[in-house]
């Protein structure tokens, strides 16, 4: 096996592993001290909130429960009021540590792995260290600012073993851009978002030591960084080391190393520009009023958050979002605040047709139990995939991603080695519907996944399909068409 050299050219030669192309569905686990309060205000999803209300409002009313430490640091915020009323003004975020570590004793990683396999997830990504700096493994490189700022149990190791025993891939998340133990500045607006990036040589060495330790000890199949990475670090060397240790591993895109100016005369200009952006936010074009992450110089896949692309991308990407409007567990969220099975399934069919994977976030309780509404949604999604999974797993985008059937039903396409799959995003409004623009022939066969062969006929500009009188109640229906039809131009 070829060795990767610490050069950008060598890294660029890293091929996209087949397993990641084929996987399509992963589960993102946000779990840490913030799981103890498990609280955030019920708001719109992050992208909508930022677009309509702006960064300052979003940060004060942050729906991300994993940001609890920062949000309670903003006086008057809903989370601040909740914290004072529930725990008292003298109860600090650090006081959640013994509660979390005690609850960890009940965690059963095998039950997680069994459940993830049952719902048809192909890979798992665990937060090893979120922005609060608390680590879920016993690092040989302890936090210099907080004693024993880590879990008393090797959560990373225990879950990695259980997941791999079930034949799934294990990935690890690390917050490289923010660490509030190194920079405790409360983030209230765009100025704070930039100013909170930790960019000291001390932190760069600390983060590098952690990443190398995670690679060497756990061999993660996905190396998933967040926000950015210290500009003093040599990522070319770090990435080469990772690929040499895990040749079929993948690296996400959030490793941008943009130094924030700290020099007199320049820093005020940057702050002034960000302050101006805060002030005129609602007047900015829509394309700027989004939560986006600049890509680093090298990555295997992009990671839009609470967003999807509108067309087929030549690059691999992964849509990441929680089952609700938070990644960490928000005890306030119930079924009404979460994705419905219909939204989840149809969104999944759409993104897979456009070369995407879905990394779906869940937020367990401190003892490792998955909240019942989250568990039920995943179980129902897995049951739907039991029937339709052939149309998504191990497939690739087709010539076109989407079309509209003659009855107005939206359709999404994928392709396997010898078949094209057409997913109807709802039950067709008529028994006989046409797939416009698809050309079949006398050998064409159409099968409803989970429902048998369908009557059909082919004309010059469509394939007409007759659905059964009665359909099982599913959020979407996938057809297998062989041999592959042509797209009429």
C-alpha positions in Angstrom: 0.0 0.0 0.0 1.4 3.4 -1.0 2.5 5.7 1.7 1.1 9.2 1.9 3.8 11.9 1.9 3.3 15.1 3.8 2.6 17.1 0.7 -0.6 18.6 -0.6 -0.2 16.7 -3.9 0.1 13.4 -2.1 -3.0 14.1 0.0 -5.0 15.1 -3.1 -4.4 11.6 -4.5 -6.3 10.0 -1.7 -9.3 8.2 -3.3 -12.8 8.4 -1.9 -13.2 5.0 -0.1 -16.0 2.8 -1.5 -17.4 2.3 2.0 -18.2 6.0 2.4 -19.7 6.3 -1.1 -21.9 3.4 -0.3 -22.8 4.2 3.3 -25.4 7.0 2.8 -26.6 7.0 6.4 -24.6 7.7 9.6 -25.6 8.7 13.1 -24.0 11.7 14.9 -23.9 11.5 18.7 -23.5 14.7 20.8 -23.0 13.6 24.3 -21.3 15.4 27.2 -21.8 17.6 30.2 -24.5 19.6 28.4 -26.5 16.4 28.3 -27.2 16.8 32.1 -29.2 20.0 31.8 -30.4 18.9 28.3 -32.1 22.2 27.7 -32.4 24.9 25.0 -35.2 27.2 24.0 -37.6 25.9 21.3 -36.7 27.9 18.2 -36.6 27.5 14.5 -33.7 25.5 13.0 -30.4 27.3 13.0 -30.3 28.2 9.3 -33.7 29.8 9.5 -33.0 31.6 12.8 -29.7 33.1 11.4 -31.3 34.1 8.2 -34.4 35.8 9.7 -33.1 37.0 13.1 -29.4 37.4 12.7 -26.3 35.9 14.6 -26.9 37.9 17.8 -30.4 36.7 18.3 -29.4 33.1 17.3 -26.6 33.0 19.9 -28.9 34.4 22.7 -31.7 32.0 21.8 -29.5 29.2 20.6 -31.5 26.0 19.9 -28.3 23.9 20.1 -28.4 22.4 23.6 -24.7 21.5 23.3 -23.9 25.2 23.4 -25.5 25.4 26.9 -22.3 26.7 28.6 -22.0 29.6 26.2 -25.8 30.5 26.2 -26.1 30.6 30.0 -23.2 33.1 29.9 -25.5 35.6 28.1 -27.5 37.4 30.8 -31.2 37.5 30.0 -31.1 34.6 27.6 -33.8 31.9 28.0 -31.1 29.4 28.9 -29.6 31.8 31.5 -33.0 32.2 33.1 -33.6 28.4 33.0 -30.3 27.7 34.6 -30.7 30.2 37.5 -34.3 29.0 38.1 -33.4 25.3 38.0 -29.9 25.1 39.6 -29.3 28.5 41.2 -27.0 31.4 40.4 -24.0 29.7 42.1 -24.2 26.4 40.2 -21.6 26.4 37.5 -21.3 24.5 34.3 -18.4 22.6 35.9 -20.7 21.2 38.5 -22.3 19.0 35.9 -19.2 16.9 35.7 -19.7 14.6 38.7 -23.3 14.1 37.7 -22.4 13.1 34.2 -19.5 10.8 35.3 -21.8 9.0 37.7 -24.5 8.5 35.1 -21.8 7.1 32.7 -21.6 3.9 34.8 -25.0 2.9 33.4 -24.0 3.4 29.7 -24.3 0.2 27.6 -22.4 0.7 24.3 -23.5 -2.7 23.0 -27.1 -1.7 23.1 -26.3 1.4 21.1 -24.4 -0.5 18.5 -27.2 -3.1 18.2 -29.8 -0.4 17.8 -27.7 1.5 15.2 -27.2 -1.6 13.1 -30.9 -2.5 13.4 -32.0 0.9 11.9 -29.6 0.5 9.0 -26.9 3.1 9.9 -23.6 2.3 8.3 -21.4 4.6 10.3 -21.3 6.4 13.6 -19.6 9.7 14.6 -19.1 10.5 18.3 -18.2 13.9 19.8 -14.9 13.2 21.6 -14.6 16.9 22.6 -17.1 19.6 22.0 -16.6 23.4 22.5 -16.6 23.1 26.3 -13.3 21.1 26.1 -14.5 18.1 28.1 -13.1 14.9 26.6 -14.8 11.5 26.4 -11.5 9.5 26.5 -8.7 9.3 29.1 -6.2 11.4 27.2 -2.5 11.4 28.0 -2.6 15.1 27.3 -4.8 16.5 30.0 -6.4 20.0 30.0 -3.9 22.5 31.4 -6.7 24.8 32.7 -9.2 22.4 34.4 -8.2 19.3 36.5 -9.6 16.0 35.3 -11.6 17.7 32.5 -12.5 14.3 31.0 -14.9 11.4 31.5 -14.0 8.8 34.1 -14.8 6.1 31.5 -13.2 5.6 28.1 -16.4 6.3 26.2 -14.6 6.6 22.8 -12.9 3.2 23.3 -16.0 1.4 24.6 -18.3 2.6 21.8 -15.7 2.1 19.1 -15.3 -1.6 20.0 -19.1 -2.1 20.2 -19.7 -0.4 16.9 -17.0 -2.4 15.0 -18.2 -5.6 16.5 -21.5 -4.9 14.6 -19.7 -4.4 11.4 -20.2 -0.6 11.3 -17.6 2.1 10.8 -16.6 4.4 13.6 -15.9 8.1 13.2 -14.7 10.7 15.7 -15.6 14.4 16.0 -13.3 17.0 17.6 -13.9 20.7 18.2 -10.6 22.2 16.8 -11.8 25.8 16.4 -13.4 26.4 19.8 -12.3 25.3 23.2 -13.8 27.4 26.0 -11.2 26.2 28.5 -8.5 28.0 26.5 -10.6 30.9 25.5 -13.6 31.5 27.8 -15.0 34.5 25.9 -18.8 34.4 25.7 -19.9 34.4 22.1 -22.7 36.9 21.6 -22.3 38.0 17.9 -20.1 37.7 14.8 -17.3 39.5 16.6 -17.3 36.9 19.3 -17.6 34.0 16.9 -14.3 35.2 15.3 -12.6 36.2 18.6 -13.4 32.9 20.3 -11.2 30.9 17.9 -8.3 29.6 19.8 -5.1 30.5 17.9 -2.2 30.1 20.4 0.8 27.9 19.9 -0.1 26.2 23.2 -3.5 25.2 22.0 -2.2 24.2 18.6 0.1 21.7 20.2 -2.7 20.5 22.5 -5.1 19.9 19.7 -2.5 18.2 17.5 -1.6 15.9 20.4 -5.3 15.0 20.8 -5.9 14.3 17.2 -2.8 12.1 16.9 -3.8 10.3 20.0 -7.3 9.6 18.7 -5.8 8.4 15.4 -3.2 6.1 16.9 -5.5 4.7 19.7 -8.8 4.3 17.9 -8.1 4.4 14.1 -11.3 6.3 13.3 -12.8 5.8 9.8 -14.0 9.4 9.8 -11.9 12.3 11.1 -14.6 15.0 11.7 -13.3 18.4 12.8 -15.5 21.4 13.6 -15.4 25.2 13.2 -11.7 25.4 12.1 -8.2 24.6 13.3 -5.3 26.5 14.7 -3.2 28.1 12.0 0.1 27.2 13.7 -0.6 23.5 13.1 0.9 21.6 10.2 -2.2 19.9 8.8 -0.3 18.4 5.8 1.7 16.3 8.2 -1.3 15.5 10.4 -3.4 14.4 7.4 -0.6 12.3 5.9 -0.2 10.6 9.3 -4.0 9.9 9.4 -4.1 8.4 5.9 -1.0 6.2 6.6 -2.7 4.9 9.8 -6.2 4.6 8.2 -5.9 4.3 4.4 -9.6 4.0 3.9 -10.4 6.9 6.3 -12.1 10.1 5.3 -11.6 13.7 6.4 -14.3 16.4 6.5 -14.0 20.0 5.3 -14.1 22.1 8.5 -10.3 22.5 9.0 -9.9 26.0 7.7 -6.8 27.8 9.2 -7.6 31.5 8.9 -5.6 33.5 11.4 -7.6 36.2 13.1 -5.5 39.4 13.2 -4.3 40.3 16.7 -2.0 43.2 15.7 -2.7 46.9 16.5 -4.4 48.8 13.7 -5.7 45.6 12.0 -7.8 43.9 14.7 -10.1 47.0 15.2 -10.8 47.0 11.4 -11.8 43.3 11.5 -14.0 43.9 14.6 -15.5 47.0 13.0 -16.4 45.0 9.8 -18.0 42.2 11.8 -19.9 44.7 13.9 -21.2 46.4 10.8 -22.3 43.0 9.4 -24.3 42.5 12.7 -25.9 45.8 12.3 -27.0 45.5 8.6 -27.6 41.7 8.7 -31.2 41.8 7.6 -30.2 43.9 4.5 -27.6 41.4 3.3 -28.3 39.1 0.3 -29.8 35.8 1.3 -26.7 33.9 0.2 -24.7 35.6 3.0 -27.2 35.1 5.8 -26.4 31.4 6.4 -24.3 29.4 8.8 -21.5 28.2 6.7 -18.0 26.8 7.3 -15.0 27.7 5.1 -13.4 24.6 3.8 -9.8 23.8 4.5 -7.2 23.2 1.8 -7.9 19.5 1.8 -11.0 17.4 2.5 -12.8 14.3 1.3 -16.4 15.6 1.7 -18.3 18.8 2.5 -20.7 19.2 5.4 -23.6 21.6 5.0 -25.4 22.0 8.3 -29.2 21.9 8.4 -29.1 22.4 4.7 -29.0 20.3 1.4 -27.9 21.0 -2.1 -30.3 21.6 -5.0 -28.5 19.6 -7.6 -26.1 16.8 -8.2 -22.7 17.5 -6.9 -19.5 16.1 -8.4 -17.9 16.1 -4.9 -19.0 14.0 -2.0 -21.0 15.7 0.7 -22.8 14.9 3.9 -25.9 16.7 5.2 -25.6 17.0 9.0 -28.5 17.9 11.3 -30.2 16.8 14.5 -33.5 14.9 14.6 -34.8 18.1 16.0 -33.4 21.6 16.0 -30.6 20.6 18.4 -27.8 18.1 18.2 -27.4 17.6 21.9 -30.5 16.4 23.8 -33.0 19.1 24.4 -35.6 17.7 26.9 -38.1 20.2 25.6 -38.2 18.7 22.1 -41.0 16.2 21.5 -42.4 14.8 18.2 -43.8 18.2 17.3 -40.3 19.8 17.3 -38.6 16.9 15.5 -38.5 15.7 12.0 -41.4 13.5 11.0 -40.8 10.2 9.4 -42.1 11.7 6.2 -39.7 14.6 6.3 -36.8 12.4 7.2 -37.4 9.8 4.5 -38.1 12.2 1.7 -35.1 14.4 2.6 -32.9 11.3 2.6 -34.1 10.2 -0.8 -33.4 13.7 -2.1 -29.9 14.1 -0.8 -28.8 10.6 -1.8 -29.9 11.4 -5.4 -27.5 14.4 -5.3 -24.4 12.5 -4.1 -25.0 13.1 -0.4 -24.9 11.1 2.8 -27.0 11.9 5.8 -25.4 12.3 9.2 -28.3 12.4 11.6 -27.7 13.7 15.1 -29.1 12.3 18.3 -28.7 13.5 21.9 -28.7 10.8 24.5 -29.4 11.3 28.2 -26.4 11.3 30.6 -26.9 7.6 31.4 -26.8 6.7 27.7 -30.5 6.1 27.1 -31.8 7.5 23.8 -34.9 9.7 24.3 -38.0 7.8 23.3 -39.1 10.2 20.5 -35.7 10.0 18.9 -35.5 6.2 19.3 -39.0 5.8 17.8 -38.2 8.0 14.8 -35.0 6.1 14.1 -36.8 2.7 14.4 -39.5 3.8 12.0 -36.9 5.2 9.5 -35.0 1.9 9.8 -38.2 -0.1 9.0 -38.7 2.0 5.9 -35.1 1.4 4.9 -35.7 -2.4 5.4 -38.1 -2.1 2.4 -36.5 0.6 0.3 -32.8 0.6 1.2 -31.8 -1.0 -2.1 -32.6 2.3 -3.8 -30.1 4.2 -1.7 -27.3 2.1 -0.2 -24.5 1.3 -2.6 -26.0 3.5 -5.3 -24.7 6.5 -7.2 -26.4 9.6 -8.6 -28.0 9.0 -12.0 -28.0 11.3 -15.1 -30.7 13.4 -13.5 -31.6 13.7 -9.8 -35.2 14.6 -9.9 -38.3 14.8 -12.1 -42.1 15.3 -11.7 -44.4 12.4 -12.6 -47.5 13.1 -14.7 -49.7 13.3 -11.6 -47.4 16.0 -10.1 -45.6 13.7 -7.7 -41.9 14.5 -7.1 -39.5 11.8 -8.0 -35.8 11.3 -7.1 -33.4 9.0 -9.0 -30.4 6.9 -8.1 -28.6 4.1 -9.9 -27.1 0.7 -9.1 -24.9 -1.5 -11.4 -27.8 -2.6 -13.5 -30.9 -0.6 -12.4 -32.2 2.9 -12.0 -34.3 3.6 -8.9 -37.1 6.1 -8.9 -38.4 7.2 -5.5 -41.9 8.7 -5.5 -41.9 11.2 -2.6 -45.5 10.4 -1.8 -48.1 7.9 -2.9 -49.1 8.8 -6.5 -52.4 10.6 -6.9 -53.4 8.3 -9.8 -52.9 4.6 -10.2 -51.3 5.0 -13.7 -48.6 7.6 -13.8 -45.9 8.5 -16.3 -42.2 9.1 -15.7 -41.7 11.8 -18.3 -38.4 11.9 -20.2 -37.5 8.3 -19.5 -37.3 5.9 -22.5 -37.6 2.2 -22.0 -38.0 -0.8 -24.4 -39.5 -4.2 -24.7 -37.1 -5.6 -22.0 -38.0 -3.0 -19.4 -39.1 -4.3 -16.0 -40.5 -2.2 -13.1 -40.6 -3.5 -9.6 -42.0 -1.7 -6.5 -39.6 -2.4 -3.7 -41.5 -4.3 -1.1 -44.5 -4.7 -3.5 -43.6 -6.8 -6.5 -43.6 -6.3 -10.3 -45.8 -3.5 -11.7 -47.6 -3.3 -15.0 -46.1 -0.7 -17.3 -45.7 0.4 -20.9 -43.1 2.5 -22.7 -43.7 5.3 -25.2 -41.3 7.6 -26.9 -41.2 10.1 -24.1 -42.1 8.3 -20.9 -42.5 5.0 -19.0 -46.1 4.6 -17.7 -46.4 2.6 -14.5 -49.6 1.2 -12.9 -49.5 1.1 -9.1 -51.5 -1.4 -7.0 -55.0 -0.4 -5.9 -53.7 -0.4 -2.3 -50.3 0.7 -1.1 -48.8 0.1 2.3 -48.5 3.4 4.1 -44.9 4.6 3.6 -43.5 8.1 3.4 -42.0 7.4 0.0 -42.1 4.5 -2.6 -39.1 3.3 -4.6 -39.3 1.6 -8.0 -36.5 -0.6 -9.5 -36.3 -0.2 -13.3 -34.2 -2.6 -15.4 -32.4 -2.4 -17.6 -31.4 1.2 -17.1 -33.7 3.5 -19.1 -32.4 6.4 -21.1 -33.1 10.1 -20.6 -34.8 11.6 -23.6 -33.0 14.7 -24.6 
